[in-house]
Every structure is written in structure tokens, then in C-alpha cells.
Amino acid sequence: MTTLVPSDSLRAFMEEASIRYNASIKASPAEKYLTEERGLTDATIERHHLGYVEDPFPGHEMYHGCLAIPYLTPDGSVTSIRFRRLDGEGSKYLTVAGDMTRLYNTAALTLPYSKVCVTEGEIDAMTAQQCGLPAVGVPGANSWQPVWHLLFKQYDTVFVLIDDDKAGHEFGQAVARSLDTARIVPMTGGDVNSFVLEHGPQALKGKINGRGLPGDGENT
């Protein structure tokens, strides 16, 4: 049975794996992908403890050559690791069998703001955070869990930064059905990351008018 909190042994396994993969990211294909294709800074990569699976832990052999995306609690411990293929083959994102669906970057929910952003995907959440906007990510357009509305009761407004496609709009509607404070914000022509790459961080802030949200970039 899948539980919200991993066992001590599983948590220790994932934390050790995350440390190893993070140590392998320098000069790796994952670092090149994140910085050159996605525009993420070294500070963002380190902040989120991103890694590269060069030497897989037992049971992670199938993720060799992937980007490792640990799911961190606000205190920095690891509850899960998702993987992204970099070779262009098969499914882009891979989840360990039996793992439950979780929100990404929940540390953003501990910041003292009355507004927050929700994105479709981890890299979009990292991108918004890098632009100075507190953001959590949902791992896929069909992954929103209605019970998560309890985590957002503290906010006056929840900006749902959706991909500009059918799946993205359906994702936005799913969130809006759970949260009467949701405000759907389509990313013109793509997703959060592609929008920022094309138009810049200030354009993303302009999408939501920057009201009630911080604007000091990676120090947020």
C-alpha cells in the first residue's frame, strides 16, 4: 500500500540516491539540457538538488542517463524522485512504480504570501520560482488531486499557469473546480518555461500583474 510518508529505510535510500545523482550533474547532459535548453541557472539547479543518473542505485538501472528530480519537503528531505529521459525515446517523464502522486516544491507553500502559482510540471515550477514567483508543480495535466485544495486555503489567489493546449486548459479547469480562488492564466504559445525563454521573467510577472507576489528572483 502506498503511503504519504515513505518509510525510514525508503527515505534514506532516496536521499542517498539524490545526493549521488546531484554530485554527477556537473558537466553532464542533464546540466546542458537544463541550462542551455531550459534556461535554468546553476543556483536553481542546486536549490532543487537536481541530478544526473550516471551510476544508478539498485532498482534505478532503467533510469540511467536521465535527469533526476527529487521531491523535497520544506525541511529538505526527499519523499520521491522522478526522472526525465534526455535521449528523446519513450515517455519523457518516468515515475517509480507504486509511488504516489505528489505536489512538487512544497517549500513554496511555507512562504509568507497571500498568493501562489500552480504549474503543470516540475520544470515550469522551477522556472516560475526562478522568476521570483512562489510556485508548486503538478506532475502532469491529469494529476491534480482534489484533496490538495486543503493546502491552498491560506491563499487569497491561486494563479494556475497552464500550458496553452487542450490538456492544459483541462488541467486548469480541474484545479478551478477544487479552488474557488483559482485564476487560470494561459501561457501564450506554450508552457511557463517556453514563455519565459521567449519573453523573459518580467513578461511572466506581467501575466499575473505581479500583485501580492515577490519579485526578488532566486532569493524568494
Secondary structure, 3 states (H helix, E strand, C coil): CCCCCCCHHHHHHHHHHHHHHHHCCCCCHHHHHHHHHCCCCHHHHHHCCCEECCCCCCCCHHHCCCEEEEEECCCCCEEEEEEECCCCCCCCEEECCCCCCCCECHHHHHCCCCEEEEEECHHHHHHHHHCCCCEEEECCCCCCCHHHHHHHCCCCEEEEEEECCHHHHHHHHHHHHHCCCEEEEEECCCCHHHHHHHHCHHHHHHHCCCCCCCCCHHHC
